[in-house]
């Protein structure tokens, strides 16, 4: 039994919307970082579903690139979170608007 391509793309769209809502609604920087990770995984799922529908491994290769980009994003994001917390003693995203330079 195969799962139709529409179901996989619908799941990817739902996950992307959940991640987007998390970025737009929450002000906690760590939660926003996790929401971006959910959005990246949704894009990766869409690539995998599209590649499986075509019968090629292109979607899986793109997902590996997305994973590499997500790892770089997490390392830079966590470094920024540490600097934000050391300077303002909070992880509220609104306090980042006070940063200059």
C-alpha positions as CSV (number, residue, x, y, z in Angstrom):
1,X,0.0,0.0,0.0
2,X,1.4,3.4,-1.0
3,X,0.5,6.7,0.6
4,X,-0.7,9.3,-1.9
5,X,1.6,12.2,-2.6
6,X,-1.1,14.7,-1.5
7,X,-1.1,13.3,2.0
8,X,2.6,13.8,2.4
9,X,2.4,17.3,1.1
10,X,-0.6,18.1,3.3
11,X,1.4,16.9,6.3
12,X,4.4,19.1,5.3
13,X,2.1,22.1,4.8
14,X,0.5,21.6,8.2
15,X,3.9,21.2,9.9
16,X,5.1,24.4,8.1
17,X,2.1,26.3,9.3
18,X,2.6,25.1,12.9
19,X,6.2,26.3,12.8
20,X,5.2,29.6,11.2
21,X,2.6,30.2,13.9
22,X,5.2,29.4,16.5
23,X,7.6,32.0,15.1
24,X,5.0,34.7,14.7
25,X,3.2,34.2,18.0
26,X,5.8,33.4,20.6
27,X,8.4,35.9,21.8
28,X,10.8,33.4,23.5
29,X,13.9,33.1,21.3
30,X,14.4,29.3,22.1
31,X,10.8,28.5,21.1
32,X,11.3,30.6,17.9
33,X,14.4,28.6,17.1
34,X,12.5,25.3,17.6
35,X,9.7,26.6,15.4
36,X,12.2,27.3,12.6
37,X,13.5,23.8,13.0
38,X,9.9,22.5,12.5
39,X,9.6,24.6,9.3
40,X,12.9,23.3,7.9
41,X,11.8,19.7,8.6
42,X,8.5,20.4,6.9
43,X,10.4,21.6,3.8
44,X,12.6,18.5,3.9
45,X,9.5,16.3,4.1
46,X,8.1,18.0,1.0
47,X,11.3,17.4,-0.8
48,X,11.3,13.7,0.2
49,X,7.7,13.2,-0.8
50,X,8.3,14.9,-4.2
51,X,11.4,12.8,-4.8
52,X,9.6,9.6,-3.9
53,X,6.8,10.5,-6.3
54,X,9.3,10.9,-9.1
55,X,11.2,7.8,-8.1
56,X,14.5,9.5,-7.6
57,X,16.7,10.2,-4.6
58,X,16.8,14.0,-5.3
59,X,14.5,14.7,-2.4
60,X,16.7,12.8,0.0
61,X,19.8,14.7,-1.2
62,X,18.0,18.0,-0.6
63,X,17.0,16.9,2.8
64,X,20.6,16.2,3.7
65,X,21.5,19.8,2.7
66,X,18.6,21.0,4.8
67,X,19.9,19.1,7.8
68,X,23.3,20.6,7.3
69,X,21.8,24.1,7.1
70,X,19.7,23.4,10.2
71,X,22.8,22.4,12.1
72,X,24.6,25.6,11.1
73,X,21.4,27.6,12.0
74,X,21.3,26.0,15.5
75,X,24.9,26.7,16.3
76,X,24.6,30.4,15.2
77,X,21.3,30.7,16.9
78,X,22.5,29.3,20.2
79,X,25.5,31.6,20.2
80,X,23.2,34.6,19.7
81,X,20.9,33.3,22.5
82,X,23.9,33.1,24.9
83,X,25.0,36.6,24.0
84,X,21.4,37.9,24.4
85,X,21.0,36.3,27.8
86,X,24.4,37.5,29.1
87,X,23.6,41.1,28.1
88,X,19.9,41.4,29.0
89,X,19.3,38.5,31.4
90,X,16.2,37.5,29.4
91,X,15.4,35.5,26.3
92,X,12.6,37.8,25.2
93,X,12.9,38.6,21.5
94,X,11.8,42.2,22.1
95,X,14.9,42.9,24.1
96,X,17.0,42.2,21.0
97,X,15.7,45.4,19.4
98,X,17.9,47.3,21.9
99,X,21.0,45.8,20.4
100,X,23.1,48.3,18.3
101,X,26.1,47.9,16.1
